[in-house]
Amino acid sequence: MDLWNKHIFLFLFLTISRFVLPREDQPKGHGINTDLLGLLGFQKSIHFDPQNFLANWNETLHVCQWNGVSCSRNHKRVTGLNLKRKYLQGTISPLLCNLSSLEQLDLSENSLHGPIPTEFGALASLEEFSLRANQIEDEVPESFGHLKQLRFIDLSRNQLHGRLPLSLFYNCSALMYVDLSDNMFIGFIPSQIGQYLNSLETLRLYINQLSGIIPASLSNSSRLIELDLEYNFLTGSLPSEILQNMPLLEILYLSGNSLESHDANTNLTPFFTSIANLTHLRELELAGNLLGGELPAVISVLKTNLSEIHLEENLIHGMIPPHIANISSLTLLNLSSNSLSGSIPSEISLLPRLERLCLSNNSLNGAVPDLLGDLSHLGLLDLSSNKLSGPIPASLGNLTQLRMLFLHKNLLSGTIPSSLEGCINLDILDVSYNKLTGNIAAEVAGFRDMGIYLNMSNNFLRGKLPMELSKMKMVRAIDLSSNNFSGNIPPNLSNCEAAETINLANNSLQGKLPSSLGDLLNLQTLDLSHNLLSGEIPASFRQSTSLLAVSRAAKLLSKKSINIIFIFLQISDLACQYLKSAREQIPEFRNMWEIVIVELIELGLLCTQDGPSSRPTMIDAADDLDRLKRYLCGDNTMTIASSLGISSSAVM
């Protein structure tokens, strides 16, 4: 063979072998050009790319240089596509299945819609796949059962429905991480799920519509670290036997189902015995089920590293076992909304890391333990809605990290301890609906950093309102109603500039309404009813946020520029909601609202009359407002006729 022929032969051999001979990372019939076409097909299915992230997806650049694209070392195949949080809008093109060497595909946190293409089952090399937080619809394709290399799949926070795909759980035995949460899946959890997923470490199926029992086969998934089946419709007993075979379990979330205790829902001992040796268990959530029985003594010998226990909203009765204090790693204990009785064990004070203690809505009695003041890390203490009696312990003032203190709806008596000033980080203090007496100490009234609300209503507190209330410049709500306060309203209350609600009703406050309160530009609700106030309503109230909203309503309905003086309107927010949605209301309902709003305007005009004899008394005005409120709430005994002679019948 001459030299020329040799060159021709070599050229033909190399050219043909490029397309014919099998090579590593290039299956027959596939190559980088095929990947390029698949990516361009996906690009065409995207109709909005706000970050222009796909702008360099064109043939002037090598595909391996495109944004979000990863390739093999020799740049012969695309192996990764990461478009996470690019806010892309569009559908998922089936042409992506051209990327047959793709190992990682992340399309999470976009606005993709439509179904998952069935063709994705051809991505035989796929190991990690995430579509989290999109608007993907329809069912998970059964073709996913062909993804034998799949280790990680996250389809959470979409609109997927139908039954859980059997092929995924029974054929993809390499799976380690499965998250199908926050969708609309129905039916049972596949009964043999654990038989095939021996490597499974994370299973998240929460917020779906799954029913039936927790499959016993899950006991074969002995490597599970996290099991989250919350907020479904699961029934049956707690999975005690399954948990015994999960020595690595750290997270167990079963809240929001209809699970029961053993022995006809009377016995919690088998469950707590089954988790006693789970030394890695950190978080246990069983809230919102139907669990009955008492908290067993075995809870005190748990060898876990539990930091959180959620047992709220169940049917648990009996006493809180004192030896629960042996779980020294606890940072959160929530036993609220059960049927617990007896006293609060002082041993709880021995939990050195406790940050949140919630025992509300039970039938606990006796005193609040003084030793709770030793919980130096406590940020939330909720003992509300029980039958606790005696004084509020002064030791609670030692809780410098406390942010929220709920003691309302108990039988607590005595004064509010001035030592509470030590709770320097307090955002919420609620001691309402108790039997507290005495004055409000200046130290308690002056929480400079309180940022949410102060509620001392429905007690037997007396004396003058402390001037120190004005120090709460960030508080959004103050409720001191239904007590025995007297004297004048402090003018410097206007320093509470963030306040949206102030309720001083049902006291014996006297004197004039301070004009400075009109400077509270964030104020939406001011209730001063059932006091002994006198004088005129200050003109400064025209600056009130709620007053401005009513003024706009007046202009809309009467077509006149009318300034309304704000008295107290519990229904002002409803009026604003009506104005925003009036076009959507049925005629009868719209007519009723128009009548009420016109009456409010007329009442406001009456209250601005110059002559005292022409103005209604505050009691008459309050009665008229109450009549309107009950009329809107459907009280058929209420007539539309006004006690002040306001004639709305003409409007009808």
Disulfide bonds with the S-S distance in Angstrom:
Cys64-Cys71 2.07
